[in-house]
């Protein structure tokens, strides 16, 4: 799929927040020589990682409150840890763990002689920006006193996310981008580290490149402003924080890369995101990863050279969007199939199966025939045509179902999710009747219902098809379908979700960032079986971008099959990588290429065809991983990957995913 060219409207949610979290002397655990954080005395404290040093400033005081030109000096009042805070008549709110800043002339100034003259430092923040804000606002800055402006500040830009700016005279800025990803109701973890004349930033565990900055010192007043920008004491700046700040802390040194990553991950977990996948320091293009040993490649589908017709499935010159599963000793591969061009009218979904683990495949069978007139040479995305793709395989009561999504083309690159259809795949290689499992009205051009709605089957598999399906669904800005396929977030489009179940109720979803220039995979977590989802988090895993596949191995590790960032001079979407992640830490353990150097040129040219091995599916059976992929969007391959000694942890079976 490709990104829609239409400008979609982002419907923002205005957030509300409560009381600022404070660090108190009693929270320190002297026995472990590090600090404990607890947002509320009634809650169980969460420990800082042991890797962090003990030179942490609490940014709190017991000296009471004094007004200073509309700012508050010292956050804590004598009334307790979580007072009601009012600045210039504005109540900043009372909640157990955060403080709300509504925007305007408010801020909290922290003054402490201990921070005066610091050169190296590390600041960390856990915040929830108000995404409805149309103008930038300052999150934290150095306060310099009357007419000095600022020497540094961390602020939120509506177009770029969280940024850092520095200036020694208040008239010029050295601005560097720290793009932030967050969703309503969830926190954003920000870590900023100064070292010498260079600055490094982490947003949700992702480090940006170090960049030279002007000298930054905690002097000239020895104060910092939380939730505002230090200007004149009598006339505070008007770009104050809008949104919630939950935690802020300061180290009096530039902590190490590992410590910054640990701290960022710690803050992310406090914000509700449970699993973060990390690429580590590996090269982004995958060029240094060897092809896995013990692999066997089998050609599953290719055009026979005849003129493409609906009836002759072997004549089709477009094959893409692969899924693979093994059930009751039969291996199935499902894929989209069309005449010549991508997503042309009547694009079908077909499948082949094998009884010898992919050594040979039988004849293709139709899972979903044309849902509009089949056109062997038709154009891509013809208005009012229908196209179908494989959404997922589902096993229910020991029966295997192939689920297909049908989209209605509104215009180029804009579709509406029209129907979800399902077909049982029999143990003998045949298929059952095609039935509709989506309840919305679905009719063809003559207003005759094509497939009857099966409420019994829908009740059994629709929810799982929604959670674990990858393709199909409405592009943002069109009437929403009942099944997920696309989201529009923070000015960017995300699509082709791949989802796996980590444990009972816990899900991990991997998104393709269709339009993000950062070219990184994004993930989400759910702790309630997909009813709600945590923040959309940018990982540091390279993304071409193209569709990925995920699988929870029998030994608990997370397998990700995907295309890394393309290196100039290399084939598009090459290589196809397999990465295995530790489920406890989220850190990648093994990376191999399962396909590398495959041709990206189709035998029969067509619109939007090309690219090497891509759009994979993955399944585990004992010591074998089955990886399906399309090549140049024309041929379908199966790659069997033996889990070698370097990858083996005594796997014993597969688990159903997308």
C-alpha positions in Angstrom: 0.0 0.0 0.0 1.0 3.6 -0.4 0.2 6.7 1.6 -2.8 8.7 0.7 -2.0 12.1 -0.9 -5.1 13.7 0.7 -4.6 16.1 3.5 -6.4 14.5 6.4 -7.8 16.4 9.4 -6.3 15.5 12.8 -9.0 15.4 15.5 -7.1 16.5 18.6 -8.0 15.7 22.1 -7.6 18.4 24.8 -6.0 16.9 27.8 -6.3 17.7 31.5 -3.8 17.0 34.2 -3.2 17.5 37.9 -0.5 18.0 40.6 3.3 18.2 40.0 5.3 15.2 41.2 7.9 16.1 43.8 11.1 14.4 45.0 11.6 14.4 48.7 14.5 13.5 50.9 12.4 10.7 52.5 12.2 9.0 49.1 15.9 8.2 49.1 16.9 4.7 49.9 20.4 5.0 51.5 21.0 1.3 51.5 21.0 1.1 47.7 22.5 4.5 47.2 19.9 5.5 44.6 16.6 7.2 44.6 13.0 5.8 44.6 10.3 7.6 42.8 6.7 7.5 44.0 4.0 9.7 42.5 1.8 9.3 45.5 2.7 8.2 49.1 -0.1 5.6 48.9 1.4 3.9 45.8 4.2 1.4 45.7 7.5 3.2 44.7 9.2 2.4 41.5 13.0 2.2 41.6 15.4 4.0 39.4 17.6 1.6 37.4 20.7 0.5 39.4 22.9 1.8 36.6 22.1 5.5 37.4 24.4 7.5 39.6 23.4 9.1 42.9 24.1 12.7 42.0 20.4 13.4 41.4 18.8 16.7 42.3 15.3 16.4 43.8 14.1 19.8 42.5 12.0 20.2 45.7 12.2 22.3 48.9 10.5 22.7 52.2 10.9 26.4 52.3 7.3 27.3 51.4 6.0 29.3 48.5 6.8 32.9 47.5 5.4 34.8 44.5 8.0 36.2 42.0 6.4 38.1 39.2 3.8 35.5 38.6 6.1 32.5 39.1 6.4 30.3 42.1 9.7 29.9 43.8 10.2 26.4 45.2 7.5 23.8 44.2 6.7 22.3 47.6 4.5 24.1 50.1 4.4 23.5 53.8 1.0 22.0 53.3 2.4 18.7 52.0 3.6 17.0 48.9 0.6 17.8 46.6 -0.7 21.2 47.3 -3.2 23.2 45.3 -1.1 25.6 43.2 -2.5 28.9 42.0 -0.5 31.3 39.9 -2.0 34.7 38.9 -5.4 33.4 39.9 -5.2 30.3 37.8 -5.5 27.0 39.6 -3.0 24.6 38.0 -4.9 21.6 39.2 -4.6 18.9 41.8 -4.1 15.3 40.8 -2.0 12.5 42.4 0.8 12.5 40.0 1.0 15.5 37.6 0.4 19.2 37.3 -1.7 20.8 34.5 -0.4 23.9 32.8 -3.3 25.6 30.9 -1.0 28.1 29.0 -0.5 31.7 29.7 1.7 33.5 32.2 2.4 30.7 34.7 5.5 28.8 35.6 7.3 27.3 38.6 10.8 28.6 39.2 13.2 26.3 41.0 16.1 28.0 42.8 19.0 26.2 44.4 22.6 27.3 44.9 23.7 23.7 44.3 22.9 24.0 40.5 24.8 27.3 40.1 27.7 27.0 37.7 27.0 23.5 36.4 28.4 22.7 33.0 27.5 19.1 32.2 24.0 18.0 33.2 21.2 15.6 32.3 17.5 16.7 32.5 14.7 14.2 32.2 11.0 15.0 31.9 7.8 12.9 31.7 5.1 15.0 30.2 1.9 15.1 28.2 1.8 18.0 25.7 -1.6 19.4 24.8 -1.9 18.3 21.2 -4.6 20.9 20.5 -2.1 23.7 20.9 -1.4 25.5 17.6 1.7 27.4 18.8 4.9 26.3 20.4 5.2 26.3 24.2 8.1 26.1 26.6 8.3 23.0 28.8 11.4 24.0 30.9 13.9 26.8 30.5 16.8 28.5 32.3 15.6 31.7 34.0 18.0 34.6 33.7 16.2 37.5 35.3 14.9 40.8 33.9 15.2 41.3 30.1 17.6 38.3 29.7 15.2 36.0 27.9 16.7 32.6 28.1 20.0 30.7 27.5 18.4 27.4 26.8 14.9 25.9 26.8 13.1 22.7 25.9 9.9 23.5 24.1 7.2 21.8 22.0 6.7 22.7 18.3 3.4 21.7 16.8 5.1 20.8 13.5 8.3 19.1 14.9 7.5 17.9 18.4 9.8 18.4 21.3 12.9 20.6 20.6 15.8 22.2 22.3 17.0 25.7 21.7 20.0 27.6 23.2 21.0 31.2 23.1 23.6 33.1 25.2 22.2 36.6 24.6 18.4 36.0 24.3 18.4 37.1 20.6 19.5 34.1 18.7 18.6 30.4 18.9 20.5 27.2 18.1 17.5 25.0 17.6 17.7 21.3 17.1 14.8 18.9 16.5 13.9 16.2 18.9 10.7 14.9 17.2 8.3 13.6 19.8 5.6 10.9 19.4 2.7 10.7 21.9 -1.0 10.1 22.0 -3.7 11.7 24.1 -3.7 10.5 27.7 -0.1 9.1 27.6 3.2 10.6 28.6 6.2 11.4 26.5 9.6 10.5 28.0 12.3 13.1 27.2 15.9 13.0 28.3 18.3 15.8 27.4 22.0 15.5 28.1 24.8 18.2 27.9 28.4 17.1 27.6 31.1 19.7 26.8 29.8 21.7 23.8 27.5 18.9 22.5 24.0 18.0 23.2 22.2 14.6 22.9 18.5 13.9 23.2 16.4 10.8 23.8 12.7 10.8 23.0 11.0 7.6 24.1 14.3 5.7 24.2 15.4 6.9 20.8 18.6 8.8 20.7 19.1 11.6 18.1 22.5 12.5 16.8 24.8 14.6 19.0 24.9 18.2 17.9 27.1 21.1 18.8 25.5 23.8 20.9 26.4 27.0 22.6 27.9 26.8 26.1 25.1 26.0 28.5 25.6 26.8 32.2 23.4 26.9 35.3 24.5 30.3 36.5 23.3 34.0 36.4 20.6 33.5 38.9 20.9 29.7 39.5 17.3 29.0 38.6 15.3 27.0 36.1 11.6 27.6 35.1 9.3 24.6 35.0 6.3 25.0 32.6 7.4 28.4 31.4 10.1 30.6 29.9 12.2 32.8 32.1 11.9 36.4 31.0 11.3 39.6 32.9 10.4 38.9 36.5 7.5 41.3 36.1 6.4 40.3 32.6 6.7 36.5 32.2 6.9 35.1 28.6 3.6 34.2 27.0 4.7 30.8 25.5 4.2 28.9 28.8 3.5 25.1 29.0 0.2 23.8 27.9 -0.4 20.2 29.0 0.8 18.1 31.9 4.2 17.5 33.5 4.4 14.5 35.6 8.1 14.2 36.6 11.2 16.3 36.2 14.7 15.6 37.5 18.2 16.8 37.1 21.6 15.1 37.3 24.7 17.3 37.9 26.6 15.3 35.2 26.2 14.1 31.7 25.3 10.5 32.3 26.4 7.8 29.8 24.5 6.6 26.7 23.5 3.4 28.5 22.3 5.3 31.5 20.3 7.7 29.3 18.7 4.7 27.5 17.9 3.1 30.9 16.4 6.3 32.2 14.3 6.8 29.1 13.0 3.2 29.2 12.3 3.6 32.9 10.2 6.7 32.2 8.4 5.0 29.3 7.4 2.1 31.5 6.1 4.6 34.1 4.0 6.1 31.4 2.2 2.9 30.7 4.1 1.5 27.7 5.3 -2.0 28.6 7.3 -3.3 25.7 9.8 -1.2 23.7 11.9 -2.9 21.0 15.5 -1.6 20.6 17.8 -1.9 17.7 20.9 -1.1 19.7 23.9 0.3 17.8 23.5 -2.0 14.8 23.8 -0.5 11.3 20.5 0.7 10.0 20.7 -0.6 6.4 21.3 -4.2 7.3 24.2 -4.5 4.9 26.5 -6.2 7.5 24.1 -9.0 8.4 24.9 -12.3 6.7 22.3 -14.5 5.0 21.0 -17.0 7.5 22.5 -20.5 7.2 20.3 -23.5 6.5 17.7 -21.7 4.4 15.7 -23.2 1.6 13.8 -21.0 -0.9 10.8 -22.3 -2.9 9.0 -20.4 -5.6 5.3 -20.5 -4.8 3.7 -18.3 -7.5 4.8 -16.7 -10.8 3.2 -15.7 -14.0 3.2 -18.3 -16.8 3.5 -15.7 -19.6 -0.1 -16.0 -20.8 -2.3 -13.0 -21.2 -3.8 -12.3 -17.7 -7.4 -13.5 -17.3 -9.6 -14.1 -14.4 -10.0 -17.8 -14.9 -6.3 -18.6 -15.4 -4.8 -17.9 -12.0 -1.3 -18.8 -13.2 -1.5 -16.0 -15.8 -1.7 -13.3 -13.2 1.4 -11.0 -13.2 0.8 -9.3 -9.9 1.3 -11.2 -6.6 1.8 -9.4 -3.2 0.7 -9.2 0.5 1.7 -12.7 1.8 0.5 -14.6 4.8 1.7 -18.1 5.9 0.4 -20.7 8.4 0.7 -24.4 9.1 -2.3 -26.3 10.4 -2.9 -30.0 10.7 0.3 -30.8 8.7 -0.7 -28.6 5.8 1.2 -25.4 5.1 -0.8 -22.6 3.5 0.4 -19.4 1.8 -2.2 -16.7 1.0 -1.5 -13.7 -1.3 -3.2 -11.0 -3.4 -3.3 -11.7 -7.1 -4.1 -9.4 -10.1 -3.6 -9.0 -13.8 -0.7 -6.6 -14.4 -0.9 -3.5 -12.2 -1.0 -3.1 -8.5 -4.5 -2.8 -6.9 -6.3 -2.9 -10.2 -10.1 -3.6 -10.5 -11.0 -7.1 -9.4 -7.8 -7.8 -7.5 -8.3 -11.3 -6.0 -6.9 -13.2 -3.0 -5.7 -16.8 -3.7 -3.8 -19.5 -1.8 -1.6 -22.5 -2.3 -0.9 -25.3 0.1 1.8 -27.9 0.7 2.0 -31.2 2.6 5.8 -31.4 2.5 6.7 -28.2 4.4 6.9 -26.2 1.3 8.9 -28.6 -0.9 6.1 -28.5 -3.4 2.8 -26.7 -3.7 -0.5 -27.7 -5.3 -2.6 -25.6 -7.7 -3.9 -22.2 -6.6 -7.4 -22.0 -5.0 -9.5 -18.9 -4.9 -10.1 -17.5 -1.5 -11.8 -14.4 -2.7 -12.8 -13.9 -6.3 -13.1 -10.5 -8.0 -15.4 -8.1 -6.2 -15.6 -5.8 -9.2 -14.9 -6.5 -12.8 -11.5 -8.2 -13.2 -9.2 -6.2 -15.5 -6.0 -7.9 -16.6 -4.4 -4.6 -17.7 -6.4 -2.1 -15.7 -5.0 1.0 -13.9 -4.1 1.2 -10.3 -6.9 2.4 -8.0 -9.7 2.8 -10.5 -12.5 4.9 -8.9 -15.4 2.8 -7.7 -13.6 -0.5 -8.2 -13.0 -3.1 -5.5 -9.7 -4.8 -4.5 -9.0 -7.5 -2.0 -6.0 -8.6 0.0 -5.3 -11.4 2.6 -5.9 -10.0 6.1 -4.9 -12.9 8.3 -5.2 -16.6 9.0 -7.3 -17.5 12.1 -7.5 -20.9 13.9 -10.8 -21.3 15.8 -11.9 -24.7 17.3 -9.2 -26.5 15.3 -10.6 -25.0 12.0 -8.4 -22.8 9.8 -10.0 -19.7 8.3 -8.5 -17.4 5.7 -9.8 -13.8 6.2 -9.8 -11.4 3.3 -10.3 -7.6 3.4 -12.2 -5.9 0.5 -11.7 -2.2 -0.1 -13.7 0.2 -2.2 -11.6 2.7 -4.2 -12.7 6.3 -3.7 -9.9 7.8 -5.7 -6.1 7.3 -6.2 -4.7 6.0 -2.9 -7.9 6.6 -1.0 -10.1 3.6 0.0 -13.0 2.6 2.2 -12.9 -0.7 4.1 -15.9 -2.4 2.5 -16.0 -5.9 3.9 -14.3 -8.7 5.7 -14.8 -12.1 4.2 -13.8 -15.5 5.5 -13.3 -19.0 4.0 -12.4 -22.2 5.8 -9.3 -23.9 4.6 -9.8 -27.7 4.7 -7.2 -30.3 5.6 -7.4 -31.8 2.1 -6.4 -28.5 0.5 -9.8 -27.4 -0.6 -11.7 -24.4 0.7 -15.3 -23.9 2.0 -17.8 -21.3 1.1 -17.0 -17.6 1.2 -19.0 -15.8 3.8 -19.1 -12.2 5.1 -18.1 -11.7 8.8 -18.4 -7.9 8.7 -21.9 -6.7 9.7 -22.1 -3.5 7.6 -24.2 -3.6 4.4 -22.1 -4.9 1.5 -23.6 -4.9 -2.0 -22.4 -5.0 -5.6 -23.2 -2.5 -8.4 -26.6 -4.1 -9.0 -27.6 -3.8 -5.3 -27.5 -7.5 -4.8 -25.8 -8.9 -1.7 -22.8 -10.9 -2.8 -21.9 -12.9 0.3 -24.4 -13.6 3.1 -23.5 -12.4 6.6 -22.7 -15.3 8.9 -23.4 -14.0 12.5 -22.2 -17.3 14.1 -18.8 -17.3 12.3 -18.5 -13.5 12.8 -19.0 -13.9 16.5 -16.2 -16.5 16.6 -13.5 -14.8 14.5 -14.3 -11.1 13.7 -12.7 -9.6 16.8 -9.5 -11.6 16.2 -9.5 -10.6 12.5 -9.8 -7.0 13.6 -6.9 -7.3 16.2 -4.5 -9.4 14.1 -5.3 -8.4 10.6 -2.8 -6.4 8.5 -4.3 -5.2 5.3 -7.6 -3.6 4.4 -9.6 -0.8 6.0 -10.4 2.9 5.4 -7.7 5.4 4.8 -7.8 8.3 7.3 -10.4 11.0 6.5 -12.8 8.5 5.0 -15.8 6.8 6.8 -14.1 4.5 9.3 -14.4 0.7 8.9 -15.1 -1.5 11.9 -11.6 -3.0 11.5 -8.3 -1.3 12.0 -5.9 -0.7 9.1 -4.8 2.9 9.1 -4.3 5.6 11.6 -3.5 9.3 11.2 -1.5 10.6 14.1 0.5 13.8 14.8 0.4 14.8 11.2 1.6 11.5 9.9 0.0 8.4 8.4 0.6 4.9 9.8 -0.7 1.6 8.2 -0.4 -2.2 7.9 -0.4 -3.1 11.6 1.2 -6.4 12.6 0.1 -7.6 16.0 1.1 -10.4 18.4 -0.1 -11.5 21.8 2.7 -11.3 24.4 0.6 -12.9 27.1 -3.0 -13.0 28.3 -4.4 -9.5 27.6 -1.1 -8.1 26.5 -0.6 -7.2 22.9 2.2 -5.6 20.9 1.4 -3.9 17.6 4.0 -2.9 15.0 3.1 0.0 12.6 4.6 0.9 9.2 5.3 4.7 9.2 4.0 5.4 5.7 4.8 9.1 5.6 7.4 9.7 8.4 10.7 10.9 7.1 12.5 9.3 10.1 11.9 5.8 8.6 11.5 4.0 11.9 9.1 1.3 12.9 6.5 2.5 15.5 4.9 0.3 18.1 1.9 0.3 20.5 1.1 -1.8 23.6 -2.3 -2.9 24.9 -2.8 -4.3 28.4 -6.6 -5.0 28.0 -6.6 -7.3 24.9 -6.8 -4.4 22.5 -9.7 -2.4 24.0 -7.4 0.5 24.6 -3.8 1.1 23.3 -0.9 2.9 24.8 1.2 5.6 23.2 2.4 5.2 19.6 6.2 5.0 20.2 8.9 5.5 17.6 11.6 2.8 17.9 15.1 3.0 16.5 14.4 0.0 14.2 15.0 1.0 10.6 12.0 0.9 8.2 12.2 1.1 4.4 9.2 1.8 5.0 7.4 -1.4 4.1 5.1 -4.0 5.8 6.6 -6.1 8.6 5.6 -9.4 10.2 5.8 -10.3 13.9 5.7 -13.6 15.8 6.1 -14.7 19.4 8.4 -17.7 19.3 7.8 -20.7 21.5 10.8 -19.7 23.7 9.2 -16.3 24.3 11.4 -14.2 22.0 9.8 -11.7 19.6 10.6 -12.3 15.9 10.4 -9.4 13.5 10.7 -9.8 9.7 11.0 -6.6 7.8 13.0 -4.5 5.3 15.6 -2.0 6.7 16.4 1.4 5.3 17.6 1.1 1.7 21.2 1.8 1.1 22.0 4.0 -2.0 22.9 1.7 -4.8 21.1 -1.3 -3.3 17.9 -2.9 -4.5 14.7 -1.4 -3.1 13.5 -3.3 0.0 16.6 -5.4 0.3 17.5 -7.3 2.4 14.6 -9.0 4.2 15.8 -9.2 7.8 14.9 -11.5 10.7 15.5 -9.9 14.1 14.9 -11.7 17.4 14.3 -9.6 20.5 14.6 -10.4 24.2 11.0 -10.1 25.6 12.2 -8.9 29.0 14.5 -6.1 27.8 13.2 -5.5 24.3 16.8 -5.5 23.0 17.6 -7.2 19.8 19.7 -10.4 20.2 20.1 -11.8 16.7 19.8 -10.4 13.2 20.2 -12.3 10.0 19.1 -11.8 6.4 16.6 -14.3 5.2 16.6 -12.9 1.6 19.4 -10.7 0.3 20.3 -9.5 -3.2 17.1 -10.7 -4.8 16.2 -9.0 -8.1 13.9 -6.0 -7.8 12.9 -6.0 -11.5 9.6 -7.8 -12.4 9.6 -10.0 -15.5 6.4 -8.3 -16.7 6.4 -4.6 -15.9 3.4 -3.1 -14.2 2.4 0.0 -12.3 4.0 0.3 -8.9 5.7 -3.1 -9.2 9.3 -3.7 -8.2 11.4 -4.1 -5.0 13.1 -7.1 -3.7 11.7 -9.5 -1.1 9.0 -7.7 1.0 5.6 -7.9 2.6 6.4 -11.0 4.6 4.5 -13.5 6.7 6.1 -15.7 9.4 5.2 -18.9 11.2 7.1 -21.3 13.5 6.9 -25.0 13.5 9.4 -26.8 15.7 12.9 -25.8 14.7 11.8 -24.1 11.4 10.6 -20.6 10.7 8.5 -20.3 7.5 8.8 -16.9 5.9 6.7 -15.9 3.0 7.4 -12.9 0.8 6.7 -11.3 -2.5 9.5 -10.4 -5.0 9.0 -7.3 -7.2 5.3 -7.7 -6.4 5.2 -10.4 -9.0 6.5 -13.7 -7.5 5.8 -15.3 -4.2 8.5 -17.2 -2.3 8.7 -19.4 0.8 11.9 -19.3 2.7 12.5 -22.0 5.4 14.9 -20.8 8.1 16.4 -23.4 10.3 16.8 -22.1 13.8 20.5 -22.7 14.1 22.7 -23.0 17.2 23.1 -19.2 17.2 19.3 -18.7 17.3 18.1 -21.8 19.1 16.4 -21.9 22.5 14.7 -25.2 22.1 11.5 -24.0 20.3 8.7 -26.5 20.3 5.8 -25.0 18.3 4.1 -22.0 16.8 1.7 -19.4 18.0 -0.9 -17.7 15.9 -0.2 -14.0 15.0 -1.1 -11.7 12.2 
